[in-house]
Amino acid sequence: MKKNILFIDDESVWRGGQEQLFSLISGLDRNSFRVFLAAPQIAPLSQRAAEAGIPVFHLEPSWEVSLFAILRFLKLLQSRSFDVVHFNTPRPLLAGGIACWLSRVPGVVVSRRVNFPLSSWLSSLKYNHLVDRVFTVSASIRETLIRNGVSAGRVSVVYEGVDLDWFDQQMTRLDVQRRGRTLVGTVAHLSSEKGHGPLLRAIAELKDRCAGALLLIVGDGELRGELEETVLDLGISDQVKFLGFRSDVEGLVKWLDIFCLPSLSEGLSSAILAAMAARLPVVATSVGGIPELVQDGVTGRLVAPNRPHELAVALETLLNDPVLRERMGRSGRQRVESHFTLEQKLKATERAYRELLH
């Protein structure tokens, strides 16, 4: 008998978590599972799911602790018999988890993609008592949750994965004049934990030694104005271009020569997976789940976080050695093919659902 799976995501934006959820709900075995989505009406995820023929319930934002939110979740859960409710984002977990408990939903799951410690007793309550299983995207996040008191038996690692057949078909235009320059790219929300500041200081250090390098910053966020001012203050306007938010990252990364993610904190990184699938060497920080993706000296270089000089040295090595870039890029693609494909993610998720329900 097919199992009904309801996915809940309360974000109104399209980021890595929504992209990974869409690939999951699109790819689950339809002979075993019926999938449903609850998400904000204005969210790109809702629109894409509807276009793919997936039933969508409109979930409007509300305070997670409100009685009104619990009642709305109860109404949603009464619309159909769901075997598993899977929260893709943690914010609605309190109200939704209480509603699942009242509705006696057989299996409740939450995904966790950030590597921050649990901030309060309320977070511990949600993860220990309102869900049956936590899916983390890296072993590092799993270890953080266990250190914060979450039962090890509740936490499973389910790595993200790339649909390589689809990925290889993606192409896009690059509206940047290369003029023979070596392109370094980073893709991330422009927020403090993504480490754009140290990266800009590293580029400033390389200004004279690697004048042919051009950094492309893909993404938008609250720090954009501050980062643009930093570029002016460092005198590196000719070395840095802001491309803003792009929905065609999979095609865009194929134009790059080097990918860099200097995060101060990171759960895993869909952007690194895309870069490795595109056969790019990766320079990144050794935080969170990044070392589970990038093998230092094999698929790229890992440096300590918030160390602009170390970042500059690693980038300079690759900027000056195209043969090394090609070799590391090939190794990165092979690593994705071996460990981080969409097929592997789907099988791991389906297996976890079946174990949970049995």
PyMOL commands that set and color helices and strands:
alter all, ss='L'
color gray80, all
select helices_A, chain A and resi 16-27+44-51+67-78+93-103+121-129+139-147+152-154+164-168+192-194+196-205+224-234+249-255+270-277+290-293+308-319+322-339+342-357
alter helices_A, ss='H'
color red, helices_A
select strands_A, chain A and resi 3-8+33-39+56-58+84-87+107-112+133-136+155-157+182-187+213-218+240-244+258-261+282-285+300-303
alter strands_A, ss='S'
color yellow, strands_A
deselect
rebuild
show_as cartoon
